């Protein structure tokens, strides 16, 4: 098992490195990998390459990578917390709630500065927390969270949040363009200020999830057994919910609503490598970054020079996977 874990780290790190390189190289102007390296060390042979890389490609690449990490890590945490492989930020409505909070913040016309950007994920966090609490309350049946109830409650709350988001966007004037750009995938327009605005929230959120691996492992035995093993179930659940909601809010605030990364990546990591949450969460963080970077590259090249919103690519890949997973869970009696 130790060798398998070591190999998994090497595979994912190499994959992430290749995805980062492709993301920086691909676009309307292709930049060869050697030229990217020369530009990074200050020896660019073309001034245009320096401008394209530092002002456009690198901030987008970093933002996409951080978004994928947030969605992958929070998706793994939700699946462990609910003991349900179908849970993810998008499916249970948390992403839509965070999106509603983000649009509310945008409608207040905060300035496009560091502190203005920091207010967007703060409001998204409030929306995400309210959503997850409502979904859990609606889905709970006694002490259980059945799969069908969770999905139905998530779809209903997500639709309601999306409707409110659309209403606010239609009511807005000057902020409509900013909100629409965000909804279609704001990573292309964020720049370095967006990266700086996301990082504090992401460090706290993913950091909290990283140290919760052992607690998530214990929770897999059920609440009563976990309590008997000395785990303060209520406190741990609250902590993980806060950390996962904060990670989701940070991702949604600057990259829009991107579905299925939080569902697919943790499940694939679990099947291929390990179900141990001490390793599954960091593996999902790396896998989420890699998967979303590759999806973003596809979004840029499929209809070049026109770019597709990256959410379309993840939905095209994720929807069939979700249907397969739903059928598999039904056969195995999950929920």
N, C-alpha and C positions, 0 to 999 in steps of 0.2 A: 504493500500500500504506500509505503514511503517513496519508493521509486516512481509509482504512478503519480503521486502528488508532485514530485519534482518535475517529471515530464510535463505535467499539465501546466505548471508555471512557465516552463520554457516555451511550450507551444503557444500559450496565450500571449506571452511577452513578445515573441517573434511575430505573431499575427498582428498584435497591436502596432508594432514598429512598422510593419509593411503597410498597414492601413493608414497610419499617420503619413507615411511617405507618399502613398497614392493620393491622399486627400490634398496634400500640399502641392503635388505635381499636376493634378488633373484640373482642367478648366478650359475656358475659352482660349487661354494662352497656356500651352503646355510648357512646363519647366522641367528639364531633365534632373534626375536625382543628384548627379554630381554638382550641377549648378545650384541646387537647393543647399547642399552642404557648403559650397563656397560662399553663398549668400549669408548663411547663418554665421559663418566665422568672419564676415566682413570683407570678403574677397570676391564680391559679385563682378562678373564680367559685363553685365548689362544693368544700367541704372533702373530700367523698367522692371526687371526681375526683382530687384530689391524692394521697390514700391509695392508691386503686386504681392510679394510674399509676406512682407511685414505688416502691410496695412489691410490686406484683404484675405489672403489664404490662411495665414497662421492663426489670426483671431477666430476665423470660422472653424478651422480644424480643431483648435483647443476647445472652443465652445461645444462643438458637436461631440467631442470625446468626453467632456465633462457631463454633458446631457445623457449620453449613453451609460456612463458610469452611475449616474444618479438613478436612472430608470432600472438598470440591471440590479443594483444593490437594493433598492426599495422593493422591487418585484420579488426578490428572494426573501426579503424580510416579511412581506405580506403573506407569501405562500407558507412560510413557517409559522407565522403568528396565527393564521386562520386554519393551519393544517390542511391546506387545500391547494392543489397544483393549478387551479383555475384562477386564483386570485392574482391580480396585478393592479398597478395604479390606474390604468385605463379602464379595465373591465369593471372594477367596483366603484367607479365614478370619482375617484380621488383626483385624477388629472383634470376632469371637467370642472370640479369644484375649485381646484387651484387656478384653472383658466378663468373662471368667473371672478375670483378675487383679483387676478392680474388685470383684467379688463376694468374692474371697478377702480383700481389704482390708476390706470391709464386715463380713465374718464375724469379723474380729479386734476389732470393736467400738471403732474409733477414735472419739473424741468428735466431735460435729458442730461443729467449730470450724475456723478457717482452716488450722491445721497438720494437723488430722485430715482435712480435705478434700484437702490437698496429698498425703497418703499414698495416696489412691485412684488418681489418675492415675499415680503412681510405680509402683504394682503393676500397673496396666493397661499401662504401657509395657513392663514385664518380660514380661507375657503376650503382648503384641503382637509383641515381638522374637522370642520363642521360637517363636511360631506361624509368622511369616514365614520363619524359618530352616528349620523343619521342612518347610513347604510347598515351599520351593525345593529342599531336598534330595530330597524325594520326587518332585518333578516333573521334575528335571533329567535329560536324556538326552544324555550326552556333554557338550558345551558349549552345548547348546540348551535352551530352556524351551518345549516345545510347548504350544499352547493347550489341547488335550485333557488333557494331563497336569496342567497348572496348575489347570484347573477341577476335575478329579477329586480331586487332592490337597487343594485348598482346601475342597471340599465335605466330604471325609472328616475333615479336621482340625477344620473348623468344627463338624461334628456332634459330634465327640468333646468339644470345648471346651464346646459347649452342654449336652451331657449332664452334664459335671462341674459346670457352673454350676447346672443344675437340682438336682443332688444336694446341692450345698452349700446351696442355698436351702431345700430340704426339711429338711435337718439343722439349719438355724438356727432361732432362737426369736425373740428381740427384734429381730434385724436383718432378719427376713424381710420385714417390711412396707417397710422402707427399700429393700431389694434389689428387691422386686417393683415398687415405685413407680419405681425407676430403670429397670428392664427395660421398663416400659410407656411410658417417656418422662419422665425425671426433670427435664426443663426446667421443668415447671410447679411443681415443689417446691423448686427450687434456691435462688432468691433471689440477692441480691448476694454472699453468701459463696461460692456456687458460681462466679459470674463471676470473683471474685478468685482462687479456687483454680485455675481453668482458664487464666487469662491468662499466667502465667509459662511454663507448658509450651507454650502455643500460640505465644507470641512466639518462643521458641527454635525450635520445630518448623517453623512456617511461614517464619520468617526464614531458616532453613537451606535450605528448598526454593526460596525466592525467588532466592537467589544461585546456585542450581544449574542455572539455565535453559540456560546455554551448554554445560555439561557434558552435560546430557540431550540437547541437539541433537547433540553429537559422538557420543554413545552410539548414536544411530540408525543410524550407519554400520556398527555391529558392533564387538565388543570388540577384534578384531585391528586394524582400521582406526583405531579410537579410540586404541589404544596407539601406533600409528605416528604419529599426529598429536600425540603428547606428553601424552596424558591418562593419569593414573594410575588405571586402571579399577578396580582393587580398592579403593583408598582412596575414590574417588568413589562407588562402589556402597555401601560401608559407610556413608558420610556420608548419602547420600540415604535409605537404609533406616532409619537412626536418626532422621532428621528426619521422615520420613513416618510411622514408627511412633509417634513422640512426638505428632505432630498427631492421629493416629487415636486414641491413648490418651486424650488430653485431651478429644476429642469424646465418646467412648464413656463415659468416667467420669461425666459429668454429664448426658448426654442419652440414655443407653441405646444399644441397637444399632439404628441407622437405616440401612437398606440403600439402594443404588442411586444415591444422590446422587453418590458418588465415581465411578460408572460413567457416568451420563447427562451430567452437567454438562460434564466435560472433553471428552467426545466432541462434544457440541453446540457448544462453544466452538471446537473444532478445525475442525468442518465450516463454521461460519458465519464465523469470523474468521481464525484463523491456526494453523498447526501448530508455529510457533516457540515453544519452551518458555520463552524469556525473557519472552514475553507470555502464553503459554497458562496458566502457573501463576497469575499474578495475576488473569487474567480468570476462571479457574476458581474462585478464592477469592471474587471478587465474585459470580459466577454461582451458586456453591454457597450463599452467604448468602441471595441473593434467592429461589432455588428452595425452600429449606427454610422460609423465612419464609412464602412463599405456601402451601406444603403445611401448615404449622402453622395458618394462617388457615382453610384448608379443613377441617382436623381439628376446629376449634372451631365452625364454622358449619353443617356438613352435617347433624348430628343435634342441634343446639342445643336445650335447654341442655346436653345431654350432650356430652362431648368424646371424640373418637377419639384413640388414640395416633397420633402423627404418622408412625410407622413403617408403619402400615397404608396411609396415603396414598401414601408414597413407593414402597411395594411394588406397589400397584395401578398406578401410573404406570410404575414401573421394570421390572416383569417382562415386559410386552409389548415394551418397548424393548430389553431384553436379548435376547429371542428373535429380534427383527429384526436386531440387531447380530450375533448368533451366526450367523444365516443369511447375512448379508452378508459376514462374515469368511470363512465356509466357501466361498462363491462366489468370493471374491477370493484364496483360498488362504492366508489368514493362519494361522500356526502349522503 
